[in-house]
Amino acid sequence: MRILIVVVAVLALGAGATAYALRSPDAQISVAVEEGPVELTSGRLMFVDEVSGKVASVPLTSPGGPRRVSSLSCKRFYTAAGNGLCLADGSGPLPGTSAVFVDRGLTERKRMAVAGVPNRAKLSEDGRMASWTTFVTGDSYAQAGTFSTRTAIYDQDTEVYSSNLEGTRVAGMKTTNDMNWWGVTFTPDDRTYYATLSTGGKTYLVQGDATEESAKTVRENAECPSLSPDGKRVAFKKRVPGDGARPWRQHVLDLTTMVETPLAETRGIDDQVVWLDNDTIAYGLPGEGIWAVQANGEGAPRQLVPHASSPSVVSGGRG
């Protein structure tokens, strides 16, 4: 993609500061960019800039302001504890993905070739456990049975690599050819996770054990879970009547009471949302940027970052 860059002085950014306007080739999209390194620094929101396709960041205190843009190209990006996971298009002649692990300065540490098209990326709270989902066939979750996914879990400390969760034993279920897994989210013990299982035309929220390679279903009609920072709730998308192309509404499930709360965002969100804190959820909307909504079902959605996707919040580093 050819990007047009316009340089202008912006005094509001501070004495001597300079902002760059990045514009798409058709000049339909323009974003303000400020000088400065893009690092996994606490207090910043990371995302993929939709104009350049690069990883970028903004202060959490001013998400709508000028962004800093790196040289790292990703389709999906996630950060935790000073570690970054980038899903980028593969370099071969066939559709493929590169899972790229980067450090706090976005310098590449490790790269793994993965089959399929980039879709979901996640790290555990301490940055040790990584998971990603790719579409092997199809490119939409909207119609069950029309797609196939491959979801992996990788332990960065032991280098144990489970390249496909479809071999996981699920209590009370027989393993079938139509099973698809996606959207892993880890608990702090680096062993337990929640994920989506699709089979028989239904989706399930499952709780899995990465060590035992086993799982159990928690509830039906739940996709793309994301565990809250306090570990007490899971945000997920639930199929509801309405738009056949995007038939979902975001909900939050209390894991103790099993009571679910629909969120104020009523547009169909096809994303694995992230928690900015215990009270706020962020997500990407194609063509609309990154938005946030309260996790208790109250309030109204608000835009955080225009022309952006794949948000995640920088947390502290590993000890």
Secondary structure, 3 states (H helix, E strand, C coil): CCCEEEEEECHHHCCCCEEEEEECCCCCCEEEEECCCCCCCCCEEEEEECCCCEEEEEECCCCCCCEEEEEEECCEEEEECCEEEEEEECCCCCCEEEEEEECCCCCEEEEEEEECEEEEEEECCCCCEEEEEEEEECCCCCCCCCCEEEEEEEECCCCCEECCHHHCEECCCCCCCCCEEEEEEECCCCCEEEEEEEECCEEEEEEEECCCCEEEEEEECCEEEEECCCCCEEEEEEECCCCCCCCEEEEEEECCCCCEEECCCCCCCCCCCEEEECCEEEEEECCCEEEEEECCCCCCCEEEECCEEEEEECCCCCC
